[in-house]
Each structure stands twice: as structure tokens, then as C-alpha cells.
């Protein structure tokens, strides 16, 4: 029996109302520009920029539409190519109801992916489910049960996840899951069967084949055209690579906390929590506590492409820009990156030239520089009293 690790629902302290939903700034200054939207959880109007509450992930489809996992509002939002923000699915209330659009419900949606047909897959972390949303907004449950538990490594039609935090889909329609609380990477086949690709449930950082490998709260997954799966191994501060046969290796990082660029194990991360991969095999990582976006080449060379390292919402070129707990990332066909900037309640864009801008959202009412509770809350991905967060006051 594998050990269920740190991402059960009881580990997560819910802080509703942490931010006053009144706009921090809607006069056109930093963080207040972008797509017109609403002051609450309704769809966009022409009043002020669209409001999110700790967006935890983003995905982009072939047409350039963006999808946002709106974590605290329990909704999946869509930002169309013409700039309209609307709710694709979710009532805004906590639940696990399937149905059409706003009749459906989620519980802390944490990860997103979209396939070539426009279906959106959701790692519904609070429900321990993987959900599927068709282009018309119809929500169904693809895999999992609402009760968190371990499952064996055999194929099963009733898989049990524990705080699934990341999801990816390949060209054949196979869905990959970062099963954070169970320290495993799972794959759901087109027929709906689920199996463990890598990880044995025990926390660790061992490389190896299949279940001989170990992870420590893996929270993000991405898959390339050859079927290689990349993992944001959060509490190990590593980026891992899982080959199609399930063999796990370390692409970058050595487990030590830091923000150092360099080659493979010389590089350092601080809670990398989401990633995406481009057509050339380049990996892009949201390095959460460092407030930076990192790039990793196929050979493991790590560089910082955006983010000063200080919490903020400044737009600009490369490290002149700033983020505040970047939580999710996606890439479009033109090489533009989109970032769910969770603690800023913003969706940001990074061009191939590393220019950062704000696509949608507004800052919380409290100005940047406010002190927040020492808790990594927005995706429920780590223990709320983790000592490693002792310096994360901003």
C-alpha cells in the first residue's frame, strides 16, 4: 500500500474572502489593464477588467482561446481570441455535479489541459476527480472518485486520486495526471482505464523504471510529441522526465532550494509547480516561491526568462517584470507563454522576445507589499505550515 503524502484536503487551510473583491485599481495602471470584465463572479461586461480569484492554471487551444482554472471561484473561465471573458463551466459553488455549463460544479480546480478537438480536462483537486468539458460546456467525470485514497498499480476503471493537481493530454487523447497526494504520475487511456506510469506512492526522488521511481508532491505535468512526460516535482524542487516506457530521470535541479540558473543538477528551484513544453522539447516552468518563469532546454540547461524574483505585478522585459506566486503556464502555437499569476489574480503573457504584459484580471484591493499569512493556499499543493515558507511574507 502506497503512502498518501502531503496533499490531502485536510492539509489545506481554506481562506475565503482573503481579498476584498472590490477592484484594487481600474484606472489603467499596472495590473488593471486588459480584457473588460466584472467586479464579481459573473461573465464579462464593459465595466472593468475581468476578476479572477487565485487562478491556478491556464490552457490554450489551437484557435488561441485561453482557459483559466479559477481556483477559489470554482469555475473554468474562457478568454476568447477577441478578448471576451466568459464562464465555460461551474456554478461558483463547491460541488461535484456534472452537467451543462453553469449547472456543473467543481471543488478547487487546479490543473487544465485542452486537446485538439477543444475538449478541456480539469484536475479537480478538491474532489479528487479528473473532469472533461466538451466545447459546448458539458461537464462529465473522466476518472476518479470523490473519496481520496490510494489505488494499486493495476489497470482499473475506478481509479482513486488524492489531490490531483496537474493534467496533460497527448495527440492520441491519453490524459496524464500529476497525482500529487499519491506521489505518482498516472495515465488515463482513451478507453478510460487508468494506470500508474511512474511512482510508487512513497515520497522520494529516486530515478528508475515505473514504480521504482519516487516523487514528492508532483503538481504539474506536460507531454511532448514523442510521449515524454515532464513533471514539476514540487517538494523535490526538481524537473523530472518520464519516458513513454515509464523510466524516470531528472532533467534539472538537485533537490536544494534556490533560484540559480545552470546545467541540470547545478540549477535550483523553489517549489516549481507547473510546466509546459514546446515543439522543440523546451520546457517552461513556473518557479513559484522565486516568482520567476524558467526555461529548461532538452539537455537540462536552465535560464530565467521573466521575473525579478520579487513579488509584484510589473509588466516589462524579462527580469524587469514581476509576478506574485505564478501557478500555471501554457504555450500557444506562436510561442507565446500564458501564466496564471495566482496571488495577483492576473493572467499574464510572455512573448518569444520575453516581453511580459497583462492579458486579463485586476489586482486585489490591497496594494502590493501587503503581508499575507504564511500559507501556500491557492492550489492546495503543500502543507499550510511548511517551514520552507517561513520567509514567504510579502
N, C-alpha and C positions, 0 to 999 in steps of 0.2 A: 504494500500500500504506500503510495507516494505521500509526501508531507505537503499539506496545503500551506503555502507561505503567506507573505505579508499583505495580500490584497483582498482579504475578505471584507464584507461590508461593515462588520463591526469595528474594523480598524479605522474607518473613515469618519471623521467628525463633520457633520453637515452644518454649514453656516449660512442658512438662508438670510437674505437681507443684509449680507455683508456690505454691499454697496447700495446706496440710495439710487433708485433707477432714474432720478432726475438727471438730465444731461450735465456732464461736467462743463462742457463748452460747446456751444453750437454757433460760434461766431466765425468759423472758418479757420481757426488756428490749428496748430498741430494736434492731430488726433481727432479733430472734429470735422474733417473733410471727407468726402466720399459719397457713397450712394445714399440717396434720400431714404428715410425710414420712419421709425416710430419711437415714442417715448416708453413703450412697454413691450408686451409680447405679441402684439398684433402685426399684421403684414405692413409693408412699407407704404408710406404716403408721400407727400411732397413737403413735409414739415422739417424734419431734422434727419441726420444720418441714422441708419438702422442700428438698433441696440441689441447687443448680444450679452449673455451673462456667462463669462468664462468659457468661450469657445474652446473645445478640446481637440478638434481635428478638422481638416479640410480635405476635400477630394475634388478633382476636376474631370469633366467628361470630354469626349472628343470634340464637341462643339464649343468648348470653352466655358460652359456653365460651371459655377462653383457650388459645392455643397458644404454645409457647416454643421458640425455636431455641437449644438447649443446646449452645453452641459447642464447648467442649472435651470434652464427653461425647458429641458426635456423635450426638445424639438430637433428636427432636421430642417435646416433652412436652405433655401436655394437662392443663389445670386445669379441671375441670368446675364447673358453677354451684353444686354442693353442696360444693365445696372439695376434692374428691378429685384428687390428682396421679397421673398415670399416664404411661407411655411409649406414645405413639401409634405411633412407628416409630423404628428404629435399634437396632443391637446395642451401641453404645457404642464399637465399634472403627472405625478408619478404613477406608473402602471405598466402593464404588460399586455395591453389589449391590441389585438390585430384588427385591421380594418382600413378604410379609405381615408387618407389624408389626416385631417384633424380629429377623426374619430379614434385613431390609434394612440397608443401611449408608450412612453419609454421611461427608463429609470437610469439617469446619468449616462447618456450615450457618450462613448469615449473614443471610438475609432471609426473611420469611414474608408470605403473604397467604392469605386464605380467601374462597371465592366463596359465592354464595347457596345452593348445594347442599351446602355443607360440605366441599368439596374444599380441601385445603391445598396451596399452592405454595411451594416452597423454593428459594431461591438457594443452591445447594450450592457455595460459593465454592472450596473446596479441590479439588473435582472438575471445576470449570468447567461445571457442569450446572444445568439447571432441572428440578426433580423435582416430581412430583404425588403426593399422598397422598389416597386416597379415604376416606370416613368410616369404613370398616372397617379402615383402616390399610394398605391395599395400596399399595406404592410403585412408581412407574414413572418413566422418564425422559421428560420432555416435550420437551426440546431440549438441544442441546449435545453435545460430546464431551469425554472426559477430558483430551485434549491441548489446552493453551491456545494459541490462535492468532487472528490477525485473520481476518475474513471480509469479503467485498465487501458493498456496499450493496444488492445484488440479492436477490430472494426465493430462499431456499434451504431445502431440507429437512434439511440437516446444518449448522446454524449452529455457529460456534466462538466461545465466550466466553472471557474472561480475567478470572478472579476476580469473577464476578457477585455483587454484594453486596446488592442490593435487588430486591424484586419486588412487583408490584401487579396486581390483576385488576379489570376493569370489569364492568358488568352484563351485557354480551354475551359474556363469557368470554374476551376478549382479555387476554393476560398481558404486562405491561410489565416490562422488566428494566433495572436500572442496571448496565451492563456496565463495571465500574469500570476494569479494566485496559486496556480498549479505548477509554475516554473517549466512550462512546456510550450512547444510550437506544434499546433495541430493543423491538419488539412482536412477540409470537407470536400468530398468528391462531387461531381456533377449528379451522381445518383443519390447524394445526401448522406452517404456514410462518412463517419469521422474517424480519423486515426491520429496517433501521435507521430509526428515526423521526427522530432528531436526533443530530448529532455526526459528525465525520469521522475520529475516531481520534487526532487531534493534540491535545495538551493546550493549553488556552487558555480564554478567557472571552468569545469573540465571540458576539453575538446574531445571529439571522438565520434563514433558511429551511432546514429539513432539514440536510443535511450541510455547509452553510456555517457552522453554529454549532459552537462548541467547548466542551468541558467539561474539568475537571481532576479525575479520580478521583471521578466521581459515585457515591455509595454508597447513596442512598435514593430511592425513587420512591413516589408516591401518585397516584391518579387520581380526579377528581371525576365527578359525574353527567353533565356535559357533555362528558366525554372529554378535559379538560385534564389534563396530566401535570405534577406538581410534583416537582422534583429537589433533593435535598440535594447540592449541588456542593461536595464536601468541601474539597478543597485550594484552591478559589477562595474559600471562606468566603462562599458566596452561596446563596440560594434562587432557583432558576430555574423558569420556567413554559414548558411546551411545549404549544402549541395542537394540536387534532386534526390540522391540516394540516402539523404539524412545525415551525411557526415558534416559535423560542425567544426569550424575553425574560427580563430579570432582575426578579424580584419584590422582593427585598430583599438588602442587602449590597453592598459595592463592592470586595471582594477583600482589604481590610485586616483584620488580626486585631484583635479586641476583643470587648467584651460590651455595647455601647451599644444602648439602645432608641432608636427613632426611625422616621422615614418612609423607606421604600425604601432608597436608597443611603446615607442617613445612619446606618443601623443597622450593627452589627458583630457578627460571629460568630467562633467559633474552632473549626473543624472540625465543622460541622453534619453529622450522619451518618445521620439517619433522620427521616422525617416522616410525618404522616397528615393527612387533610383531612376536615372535617365537611360536613354537608349544605348549609351556607350558604357554603361556599368558604373558611372559615377554616382556616389551615394551622398545625399544631403541630410543633415541631422539637426534637429532642434536640441540644442545643448541647454537644458532648462535653467539650471541654477546659475550657469555662466551668462545667461541672457544673450546667447550668440547662436548664429547659424553656421554650421561647419560643413565642409565638403571633404569627402574621402574618395580618393582615386581607387581604381581597381587593384592597385598594388599596395594600398593602405596609407598613402601619404595624406595627411590631414592638414587643412588650412581653414582659417576663419574667413568667411566671405561677407559677413554682415554682423553688426552688433558690437558696441563698445565694451560690453561687459557690465555696464551699469544699467540699472533698471530705469526705463524711460520709454518715451513714445516718439522720439525724434526721427523724422524722415531724413534721408540723405544718402550719401555714397558709402557703401561698405561699412567700415567700423566707425564712421561718423554717425550712423544710425543707432537707435537703441530699441530694445524690446523689454518686456516685463513678463517673464515666465512663458516663453514660446512653447506651445504644447503640441502642435500638429503641423504637418508640412505636406505639400503636394506639388507636382510639376506638370506643366502643360506641354503641348507639342512644340511650342516655340522656345522652350527652355526657361520660361518664367516660373519662379517659385512663389507659392502662396503659403502664408504662415498664419496659423491660429494663435494670435498673441493674447494668451488667456487672461493674464492679470490686467491687461489694458482694455479688454473687451473689444479688440480690433481684429480685422483681417488685413494682413499686410501683403505686399507684393514686392518681390525682388527680381529685377530684370537680369538677363545674362551679363550685363555690364555691372551688376551688383548695386544698382540704384534701388533704394527702398522707398516705397510710398504706402499710403493708407488706402485700401480699397473700400472698406465699409466699417461702420461702427463708430462709437464715441467713447471717450474715456469716462471712467467713473467720476462721480461728482467730486470726490476728494482729490486734491491735486497730487501729482506725482511727488514722491518723497515722503508720503504718509507711512506710518508704521502699521504693519499688519501682524496678525497673530502668526506665530512660528508654526505654520502648518502648510503642507503641500496638499491643498484640498481639491484642486479643480478637476482632477480626473480620478481621485481615489486610488492613486497608484502606489503610495507608500504610507507607512505608519505615521500617524499625526504627531507623534512625539519623537520622531527620529532625531538623534543627537546631531547628525550631519547637517541639520538645518539650523543649527544654533546661531549662525551668522547671517541667516536669511531674513533680516529685518531691513525694510526699505521704506 
